[in-house]
Amino acid sequence: MSKNNDKASAGKASADKAPTKAKAPETFFEVHKRQLSDAFAVADCGEPALTILAEPKNEIIMNFPVRMDNGKYRLFKGYRIQHNNLLGPYKGGIRFHHTVHLEEVKALAALMTYKCSLLQIPFGGAKGGITINPREHSQQELERITRRFTHHLGNNIGPEYDIPAPDMGTNSQTMVWMMDTYMNTLSSSNKNALRHIVTGKSLLSGGSVGRQKATGQGVVYCIQEWAKERDFVLDGATVSIQGFGNVGSHTALILAKLGVSVVAVNDHTGSIINPEGINPHKLRDWVRKNGGIKGYPGAAACTKDDFWSTQVDLLIPAAMELQVTAEVARQIQAKVIVEGANGPLHFEADEILAERNIDVIPDILANAGGVVVSYFEWIQNKRSETWEVEVVDSKLHVRMRKAYQRVREFAEEKGVNRRVAALALAIERIDQVYAERGIFP
Ligand code: NAD
């Protein structure tokens, strides 16, 4: 049959049948649910946890007006999703990013529940955010947006109820604005007893030493455990990092002290490569000045495919979720992927990487350092204490090491991957509390 005939019959077939819609890509929450279902299959869990954890407890969606620098008003959409508070107050970051939407925040909130459970800290899980590109706003606008958002949240947050922290697009300044707004809308007599309304604050305003670098520090503690387990020498090793913000840059700076060399970086502005090594201090200064890695003089520009397929020992996604598709998973040439970001892998990527003998240290373990030190900040605020950085780091190290070992042992015992093991351990703990407490009435 000629090509033309092929076309004619294809045209007829499509005329006979209603056109089929292309399948929408899986959302982050859908991917998370598939991962969770694998975990429930191996966890020693009753029915209550399976039913209750399927959806968040509260979904708060707000539209609030803010006056822009040009005098005009603009409406913003903000979210606070409170997934579960069985183990303690809701806890989780606030994201400012133009892609923030309900499904994304739901997945991030659920991951917080499991992260806190796995690390055995007395918090539940939540996440929030505003659909906004923070780079398009002046500092004055960002302050007004943050304050209006906090005011609109009202009593939906509280130091013993729901405690926000920084995430993508937010930082210690954002947290200080949130704290100040919250304090000033309540009675002035106990203002200073409310500093623990947010964590990740600046040191001057009640933050903890070691909090800024905490997520990167936790990532590195996991890498050190992995290296011990695999008998791998970190001095002289190589790493690629996606995202050079809080998590990516601190991970790179701490790894440099261990002799690990950064050879490729990708962020929202592009990808760069230098097989001789990229100086993380100079790159961080460049990013601070220029808003991204693009144009950094100490490396060559490369494509995103080059970034993913660079031969390295360690690969650290530390940007957005769902970055590693099945196709990307087939290109990766690393020994281990350590998830600085939340949810960077698609469901199929886990299977492909397992077949290719590439280890994955999952998000709820690898990037838990941030929430662990947030917990330390919360305790310090409640007790009016300030701890030394050595105390913070050593307490963090103990928790990360123990959690890593629990995940490793569970994975080996049940013959599952570490994501399934980490989630299963987290839900087993929650399930045991439901079994003890039941639901009221
Ligand atoms: P950040 O805002 O400081 O930095 C984000 C980085 O991601 C930037 O380098 C940005 O260029 C890059 N990026 C954004 N969109 C991208 C895209 N489409 N492609 C490639 N790069 C892109 O954010 P952060 O606090 O470092 O958070 C990064 C990740 O780590 C997020 O998944 C976050 O949820 C997770 N995380 C953060 C913390 C924390 O303490 N900040 C704790 C746990 C997990």
Residues whose N, C-alpha, C, O or C-beta is under 5 A from the ligand:
A	BS01	NAD	P166 D167 M168 G169 T215 G243 F244 G245 N246 V247 G248 N266 D267 H268 A318 A319 M320 G340 A341 N342 N367 G370
